[in-house]
Amino acid sequence: MTVDIEAAARELTEARSSGKPCPPLRGRLLPEGDVASAYLVQQRQARAWHGRGERRVGAKIGLTSRAVQDGLGVYEPDFGVLTDAMAVADGDEVPIGRLLQPRVEAEIAFVLGADLTVGRPTTVDLLRAVDHVLPAIEIVDSRVAGWDISIVDTVADNASSGLFVLGTAPRRLADVDLRLCGMVLEHAGEPVSVGAGAACLGNPLHALGWLAGTLARAGDPLRAGDVVLSGALGPMVPVTPGAAYEARISGLGSVRTCFSEEKS
């Protein structure tokens, strides 16, 4: 089949602007399993966001759960771009109309204090580069109808990114056991998702190392000041309009977001 990078990027862009999801891209505009072409679609959109004034502030890692990888038939994570337009302040209300099919998940966010430019970063390289960590809620979204996605669809769609919320009380790595820290995501005071750091590739630091090496080898390394969302600590939860969600991560504190009741 013919690969149509421009058409795939155009359909995803139209879905964002219209609020109407598009059909899956795989087998139609992009070949099944063609992850390289999917990243080209992602890059095409990122250039357009930059062209309209959005600033890259970091990256997100997806597919860090072994169960999710098995479900999609892949054996490594994926990544997407974070821009300043995707950032939501802790506790702020998100207009539900900004999103198509939102879901929330709790994560650990790394904030870098140094560049990570080596192709195979060691644990020491990562520990030296991280300035602090924060609790985070990623509001994931899909421009593909019904979340009917493969690895090709989600990579092209910027790793199904939407928005992100960071906590405001930074912690040093020395003060947190990333592998063992427990997480609970609550809605109306009731747990809707639970997990721990070990659910993210065994340790969120492993996810950071994968991304840092991948981007460095591609010539686009992580830089000081970048935010990295390291991957979900538990199952993602569909958003209920009008609802509030709070993530509590042991050793890191909490972060909260809420959604408007209706699309404006």
Secondary structure, 3 states (H helix, E strand, C coil): CCCCHHHHHHHHHHHHHHCCCECCCECCCECCCCHHHHHHHHHHHHHHHHHCCCCEEEEEEECCCHHHHHHHCCCCCEEEEEEHHHEECCCCEECHHHCCCCEEEEEEEEEECCCECCCCCCHHHHHHHEEEEEEEEEEECCCEHHHCCCHHHHHHCHHHCCEEEECCCCECHHHCCCCCCEEEEEECCEEEEEEEHHHCCCCHHHHHHHHHHHHHHCCCCECCCCEEEEEECCCCEECCCCCEEEEEECCCEEEEEEECCCCC
